[in-house]
Amino acid sequence: MNSILNVEKIEKYYGYKGNVTKAIDNISFKVDKGEFVGIMGPSGSGKTTLLNCISTIDTITTGHININNKDITVLKRKALENFRRDELGFIFQDFNLLDTLTAYENIALALTIQNRGTREIDRLIKSVAKKLEISELLNNYPFQLSGGQKQRVASARALVTEPSLILADEPTGALDSKSARLLLDTFEKLNKEFQSTILMVTHDAFTASYAHRILFIKDGRIFNELIRGEDTRKEFFNKIIEVVTLLGGDAGNVL
Amino acid sequence: MFYKIAINNVKRSFRDYSIYFLTLTIAVCIFYSFNSFEEQTAMLEMGKSTSEYMLTLNKLIAGTSIFVSFILGGLITYANNFLIKKRKKELGIYMTLGMSKGKISRILIFETLLIGLVSLAVGITLGIIVSQGLSVITAQLLAVEMSHYKFIVSIGAVIKSAVYFGIIYLLVMIFNQVTISKYKLIDMLNAAKKNEVVKLKNAYVSIFFFIVSLIVLAIAYVLILKNGLNSEGFLLIASLLLGVFGTMLFFFSLSNFMIHIVQKNKKLYLKDLNIFILRQINNKINTNFVSMSVICLMLFLTITLLFTMFSFKSTNDNMVAGNTSFDASSVLIAKNENLEENANDIETFLEKIDFTFEADEKHTFFSEYKLTLTLENLLSNYLSKQEQKEFQESYMLGALSAVKISDYNSILQLKGQKPKELKDNEVLVVSNYGRMNQALNKFMDNENTINIEGKDYAVKNDAPIEGNILTTATALTYFYLIIPDNFSGELQLDKTGYNVMFEGSDPKKSEEKFTNLFSSLWEDSTVDGTNYLVLGNTIDQVNTRVHGLSATVVFLGIYLGLIFLISSAAVMALQQLSDASDSFERYQSLRRIGVTEKLINKAILIQNLIYFAIPLGLAIIHSIVGISMVNEVFKAFSQGIIGSSMLVIISTLLVIYGGYFYATYVGFKNIVKSRN
């Protein structure tokens, strides 16, 4: 079985008795190794909650989540921390780079907390920087970088530990369209050339069109699923727009 | 409405900034305790001269309190400014809601008032409790009896604390108004987002600066150690200025230097969160290098002050031992040109001024002679050059004093000790010179006889007998040879005197009688047209002079030392805590990329530890230099004191500074965790 992520009938409730909101209402899906999956949905549809639950930042009410054949819903706090450190890579909308550290140090941090050897750390950073074309930026501080460069540094940090699963939360949300395209090209390359498994949450149809498969979520349920197959990105994009229109209310977010 | 906001804010900041509140409370407590001194000590049984001395001490404490209130004023304004900065965003939100600056000011005023009142009330309550112990300590320091215990609340000190701190809080309020009126709304709302400006600096420049700072400090140390306190004013000031400059340069360049060094050591650099810790500290030290320097210097002052104080006190205690055996003593300095019979005899003198002893004022008379033998002759083989210089500086060289055995025995009997027997060819050595250096002890160990004018006398005792032949506050070091009654060498009468023990039911009355006698003789001792030099001390006068001096030094030292210590520790703590809230997002980022709580807590601990330890470390090095200089001054008297006083100083530092460190560490963890 080569599915990296297996989500089984999960539910997440907020609130107390009598006033319960179902943020996630019985969602199940699988992500195979080397897949690039997008999750789309309007604001408040529960997509960020879903990502938080998968990324072990939040806990679910019922159901099971298996990552790399490990059920993360039964892990203890400490085991969870280690799991997050070793198996997951995160890319956030607001980059989450440490402003006091250089790009090199930001990437290094992901490795030092895994107690890797110093030579190995240096080697891994150099190779990931080459992949993401940020080799010249390594000695710069975040405030000296553009948004796109920052997000590539953040991606390098997520990738450098070679995690089983990369979780991206609106990675292009804070980028201009050119930087967004460059970043997504990078994602595509990573996915194709290095078989990285990526799960990306977005409400931007253009960003989503880079994925192989898209899950649409509305009101905590899976509403639709689109598979790119042999479509060109343009064709896939148009299909996405159709679904988004169907979902309604979120057309304003279309490019 | 505003009051409600203010009260809630205070409640919240009570939790977040409990260290600020704690510092205020401790400051009020210390301030009250020392200012309640006058009333606290009223219950002590003091003689006339001690009471007079207490007045002086109270004036000194009052003066110091003004200085202290300046320091505390600075501390409170600084801390408050810090807290206001932290709350820019909150205040900005009030403004976007349409609140006028005037109303915001009112909230702040009310808050200051509330914190002020609570800290005053708690501080004074604590102070009242603490100050009860103060009278016990005072009694011990001044060597007086505590007749009865009474719980005392000093209204004067309460009012004084309230007024002084009231003024400080008033200044803080005004300061807040000025700060608020300067802020722009957009800056206030964005305050939380702003990053600290990372000063990029060339690594080589910072290494250069760091080395320069070390050189400057080294020069300052050498100057101080070589010249000591005796150096000319210019050199002393120059070395102090160099020290201050070197300290500032040290903190200015330290963190960049440190980063550069650690980066070279990849094993250390690329381990756990060390990169992060290093950068956090770097930012902090770099932006706060002025306050770090001030704190370092304050800690240095504290340590040196406390040490000086202990040295002074123990030197005094050490030397006064054996000098207070009698309730009163008096001597008449002999004049050689005075040829009238018995003119140099104090007994005759007392008759002339119609002074009589009561029956219960037991007394003995004695005569003290000068020999032709001098101290340098006696000890010449055992005195090092340095010791010879010391003796010379304390005017102890010159002809030796001698007392006849019959006089000495009556002195011993008055003290209630057994008389000594002395053969015609024997002498006794009575001295406390052994407390100053080893010369006399070596002499006693090696020589068995003393040659006086060609005749050998056997030294009967193996070690010098300690115990002065009279009570004195001025000549605390003494050396007497006790000679046989039929001593054949040349003797020149130096002084005649008497010792008294008050054995009546009312020693206070006798005490007063002799105090009055001595002070009237001090002012005028002319009888029948002849001027006599008559000096006298009662034990109370000696205690006042000797213990009073050390008590003054101890009280002022502790007062200032405590204030310095809590001020610097509080500033450190506030800086770290504000850093905690500034860095909240960074710690969140760390958590998101999978850093474990354990590692985060370790990082916080290391970061705080380094931040607290660096100024203390440099201060300790400064203090070692300062202390060796101070020790030079007291060296003659203070052997083996360093150990015991160091213990007290170190434990004080550990408790107060360490306490602040621990509170900061816990607070830091809470702030970083709280909004999770």
Boltz contact constraints between the chains, C-beta under 6 A:
constraints:
  - contact:
      token1: [A, 81]
      token2: [B, 596]
      max_distance: 6.0
  - contact:
      token1: [A, 84]
      token2: [B, 594]
      max_distance: 6.0
  - contact:
      token1: [A, 85]
      token2: [B, 594]
      max_distance: 6.0
  - contact:
      token1: [A, 90]
      token2: [B, 592]
      max_distance: 6.0
  - contact:
      token1: [A, 96]
      token2: [B, 589]
      max_distance: 6.0
  - contact:
      token1: [A, 96]
      token2: [B, 592]
      max_distance: 6.0
  - contact:
      token1: [A, 98]
      token2: [B, 586]
      max_distance: 6.0
  - contact:
      token1: [A, 98]
      token2: [B, 589]
      max_distance: 6.0
  - contact:
      token1: [A, 99]
      token2: [B, 195]
      max_distance: 6.0
  - contact:
      token1: [A, 100]
      token2: [B, 279]
      max_distance: 6.0
  - contact:
      token1: [A, 100]
      token2: [B, 283]
      max_distance: 6.0
  - contact:
      token1: [A, 101]
      token2: [B, 279]
      max_distance: 6.0
  - contact:
      token1: [A, 105]
      token2: [B, 275]
      max_distance: 6.0
  - contact:
      token1: [A, 108]
      token2: [B, 270]
      max_distance: 6.0
  - contact:
      token1: [A, 110]
      token2: [B, 593]
      max_distance: 6.0
  - contact:
      token1: [A, 112]
      token2: [B, 270]
      max_distance: 6.0
  - contact:
      token1: [A, 112]
      token2: [B, 271]
      max_distance: 6.0
  - contact:
      token1: [A, 112]
      token2: [B, 272]
      max_distance: 6.0
  - contact:
      token1: [A, 113]
      token2: [B, 595]
      max_distance: 6.0
  - contact:
      token1: [A, 118]
      token2: [B, 266]
      max_distance: 6.0
  - contact:
      token1: [A, 118]
      token2: [B, 267]
      max_distance: 6.0
  - contact:
      token1: [A, 118]
      token2: [B, 270]
      max_distance: 6.0
  - contact:
      token1: [A, 121]
      token2: [B, 270]
      max_distance: 6.0
  - contact:
      token1: [A, 141]
      token2: [B, 198]
      max_distance: 6.0
